[in-house]
Amino acid sequence: MADQPFRQRLELRSHPIGLRSSLLENMSPMKLCVPGDRLCSTDDCMPGTGVYLRHGYIYSSLAGYVLRKNEGEELPVISVVRETEAQLLPDVGAIVTCKVTSINPRFAKVHILYVGSTPLKDRFRGTIRKEDVRATEKDRVETYKSFRPGDIVLAKVISLGDVQSNYLLTTAENELGVVVAHSEAGAQMVPISWCEMQCPRTHAKEFRKVARVQPEYLQA
């Protein structure tokens, strides 16, 4: 049975505005630009689409949003896209919602679905390493006791990743971790502690790295 302080904290799910604000303030907005804006030096980025080079600098040739992406080169690629083509991209410090696709003893693989509360058009892959699951007793973390395939997880981006767009994520904060999980019986489980969830049908308990508060907008 859940302890009383934990139950009280779970009641915060009906009042998610404060939490949602704290999550969204970490979301990095894309910079707007107009034709002729100087974006950066060629020492800092490589030119992509919607830009041109002049005297060692990269300038915008469109009115739109500035996007930087690591495409496996030494320098990130900078592009400008029109508003209709733009989408929010995961950035360092952003809070993301992801779905666990596979686990092994060293890490969990995920697909990133949302940045803040904004859905992504493209699929981005992410990794939660064993050492990034929680802030304490890292050497005792067991991946299969933290996540299972199909779990919906709230995480934070700590690295922009490599050529496979494989972002590194962390759940090593109280507010981060599993927010939706289903039992073997197919029921959505209820958190009963910071490390366990319970099936309401069978009452079987399963280990998870549970997020402290589940935002209401994730309860679909």
C-alpha positions as CSV (number, residue, x, y, z in Angstrom):
1,M,0.0,0.0,0.0
2,A,1.3,3.4,-0.8
3,D,2.7,5.5,2.0
4,Q,0.7,8.6,2.9
5,P,3.3,11.2,1.8
6,F,3.6,9.5,-1.6
7,R,-0.2,9.5,-2.0
8,Q,-0.3,13.2,-1.2
9,R,2.2,13.9,-3.9
10,L,0.3,11.9,-6.4
11,E,-2.7,14.1,-5.8
12,L,-0.7,16.9,-7.5
13,R,-1.6,15.2,-10.8
14,S,-4.9,17.0,-10.7
15,H,-3.0,20.4,-10.5
16,P,-0.3,20.1,-13.1
17,I,0.1,23.7,-14.1
18,G,3.0,24.5,-12.0
19,L,4.9,21.4,-13.0
20,R,4.0,22.0,-16.7
21,S,5.4,25.5,-16.4
22,S,8.7,24.3,-14.9
23,L,9.0,21.6,-17.6
24,L,8.3,24.0,-20.5
25,E,10.7,26.6,-19.4
26,N,13.5,24.2,-20.3
27,M,12.2,24.0,-23.8
28,S,14.5,25.8,-26.2
29,P,12.6,28.0,-28.7
30,M,13.8,28.2,-32.3
31,K,15.3,31.5,-33.3
32,L,13.5,33.5,-36.0
33,C,15.4,35.3,-38.8
34,V,14.9,37.3,-41.9
35,P,16.9,37.3,-45.2
36,G,20.3,38.8,-44.7
37,D,20.6,38.0,-41.0
38,R,24.2,37.0,-40.1
39,L,23.8,33.7,-38.3
40,C,27.3,32.6,-37.4
41,S,30.9,32.1,-38.5
42,T,32.0,29.3,-40.8
43,D,34.3,28.3,-37.9
44,D,31.3,27.4,-35.8
45,C,28.9,25.7,-38.3
46,M,28.6,24.3,-41.8
47,P,26.0,25.7,-44.2
48,G,22.8,23.8,-44.8
49,T,19.7,24.8,-46.7
50,G,18.2,28.3,-46.7
51,V,21.5,30.0,-46.1
52,Y,24.5,31.5,-48.1
53,L,28.2,32.2,-47.4
54,R,29.8,35.6,-47.5
55,H,33.3,36.6,-46.2
56,G,33.6,33.7,-43.8
57,Y,30.1,34.1,-42.3
58,I,26.8,32.3,-42.9
59,Y,23.7,34.4,-43.6
60,S,20.0,33.6,-43.9
61,S,18.5,33.6,-47.4
62,L,14.9,33.0,-46.0
63,A,12.5,34.3,-43.4
64,G,12.0,31.5,-41.0
65,Y,13.6,29.5,-38.2
66,V,17.2,28.8,-37.6
67,L,18.0,25.1,-37.0
68,R,21.3,23.5,-35.9
69,K,21.8,19.8,-36.2
70,N,24.7,17.4,-35.7
71,E,24.8,15.3,-38.8
72,G,28.0,13.4,-37.9
73,E,30.4,16.1,-39.2
74,E,33.0,17.9,-37.1
75,L,30.7,21.0,-37.0
76,P,26.9,21.2,-36.7
77,V,24.9,22.1,-39.8
78,I,23.0,25.3,-39.7
79,S,19.9,25.8,-41.9
80,V,16.9,28.1,-42.2
81,V,13.4,26.6,-42.8
82,R,10.1,28.3,-43.3
83,E,7.5,28.2,-40.5
84,T,5.4,25.5,-42.3
85,E,8.5,23.2,-42.4
86,A,9.8,23.9,-38.9
87,Q,9.5,21.7,-35.9
88,L,10.8,21.8,-32.4
89,L,14.0,19.8,-32.0
90,P,15.3,18.2,-28.8
91,D,18.0,20.4,-27.3
92,V,20.2,20.0,-24.2
93,G,18.2,20.7,-21.1
94,A,14.8,20.1,-22.8
95,I,12.3,17.8,-21.1
96,V,11.1,15.1,-23.4
97,T,8.5,12.4,-23.4
98,C,9.7,9.1,-24.8
99,K,8.7,5.5,-25.3
100,V,11.0,2.6,-24.3
101,T,11.7,0.3,-27.2
102,S,14.3,-2.1,-25.8
103,I,16.5,-2.6,-22.7
104,N,19.8,-4.3,-21.9
105,P,22.0,-4.4,-18.8
106,R,23.8,-1.2,-19.9
107,F,21.0,1.1,-21.2
108,A,17.5,1.6,-22.4
109,K,16.7,2.6,-26.0
110,V,13.8,5.0,-26.6
111,H,11.9,6.9,-29.2
112,I,11.4,10.6,-28.4
113,L,7.7,11.6,-28.9
114,Y,7.4,15.1,-27.4
115,V,9.6,18.0,-26.5
116,G,7.7,19.6,-23.6
117,S,4.1,19.2,-24.7
118,T,4.9,19.6,-28.4
119,P,4.7,16.4,-30.6
120,L,7.6,15.8,-32.9
121,K,7.0,15.2,-36.6
122,D,10.1,13.0,-37.1
123,R,11.2,10.1,-34.9
124,F,14.3,10.7,-32.8
125,R,16.1,8.0,-31.0
126,G,17.5,8.3,-27.5
127,T,19.5,6.3,-24.9
128,I,19.2,6.3,-21.2
129,R,22.4,4.8,-19.8
130,K,22.5,2.8,-16.6
131,E,24.5,5.6,-14.9
132,D,21.9,8.2,-15.9
133,V,18.9,6.5,-14.5
134,R,19.1,8.0,-11.0
135,A,21.2,10.4,-9.0
136,T,22.1,8.1,-6.1
137,E,23.5,4.6,-5.8
138,K,24.3,4.6,-9.5
139,D,26.4,1.4,-9.1
140,R,23.3,-0.5,-7.9
141,V,21.0,0.5,-10.8
142,E,19.5,-2.4,-12.8
143,T,18.0,-1.4,-16.1
144,Y,15.3,-4.0,-16.1
145,K,14.2,-2.8,-12.7
146,S,13.9,0.8,-14.0
147,F,12.2,0.5,-17.4
148,R,10.4,-2.0,-19.6
149,P,9.7,-1.9,-23.3
150,G,6.5,0.1,-23.9
151,D,6.9,2.4,-20.8
152,I,6.3,6.1,-21.3
153,V,9.1,8.0,-19.7
154,L,9.8,11.7,-18.9
155,A,13.5,12.5,-19.3
156,K,15.9,15.3,-19.9
157,V,18.3,15.7,-22.8
158,I,21.9,15.8,-21.7
159,S,23.7,15.4,-25.1
160,L,22.6,16.1,-28.7
161,G,23.8,12.7,-29.8
162,D,25.8,11.3,-32.8
163,V,25.3,10.6,-36.5
164,Q,22.4,8.3,-35.7
165,S,20.6,11.2,-33.9
166,N,20.8,9.1,-30.8
167,Y,20.3,11.6,-28.0
168,L,21.6,10.9,-24.5
169,L,18.9,11.3,-21.9
170,T,18.7,11.2,-18.1
171,T,16.0,10.4,-15.5
172,A,18.3,11.3,-12.6
173,E,15.8,13.8,-11.0
174,N,12.8,13.1,-8.8
175,E,10.4,14.5,-11.4
176,L,11.7,12.3,-14.2
177,G,11.2,8.6,-14.9
178,V,8.3,6.3,-15.8
179,V,4.9,8.1,-16.0
180,V,2.8,5.4,-17.8
181,A,3.5,1.6,-17.6
182,H,1.3,-1.4,-18.2
183,S,1.4,-4.7,-16.4
184,E,1.6,-8.1,-17.9
185,A,-2.2,-8.3,-17.6
186,G,-2.5,-5.2,-19.8
187,A,-3.7,-2.8,-17.1
188,Q,-2.1,0.7,-16.6
189,M,-0.2,0.4,-13.3
190,V,-0.4,2.7,-10.4
191,P,2.7,4.0,-8.7
192,I,3.0,3.0,-5.0
193,S,6.6,4.2,-4.3
194,W,9.5,5.8,-6.1
195,C,10.6,2.4,-7.3
196,E,7.5,0.3,-7.7
197,M,4.2,0.2,-9.6
198,Q,1.2,-2.1,-9.0
199,C,-1.3,-3.7,-11.3
200,P,-4.9,-2.8,-10.3
201,R,-6.2,-6.1,-11.6
202,T,-3.8,-8.6,-10.2
203,H,-2.1,-6.5,-7.5
204,A,1.2,-7.7,-8.8
205,K,4.1,-5.3,-8.2
206,E,6.8,-4.4,-10.7
207,F,10.0,-2.4,-10.3
208,R,10.3,1.0,-12.1
209,K,12.2,4.3,-11.8
210,V,9.0,6.2,-11.1
211,A,8.6,9.9,-11.8
212,R,7.4,11.8,-8.7
213,V,4.4,13.5,-10.4
214,Q,2.6,12.4,-13.5
215,P,1.5,15.4,-15.5
216,E,-2.2,15.3,-16.5
217,Y,-1.5,15.8,-20.2
218,L,0.3,12.4,-20.3
219,Q,-2.7,10.5,-19.0
220,A,-4.2,9.8,-22.4
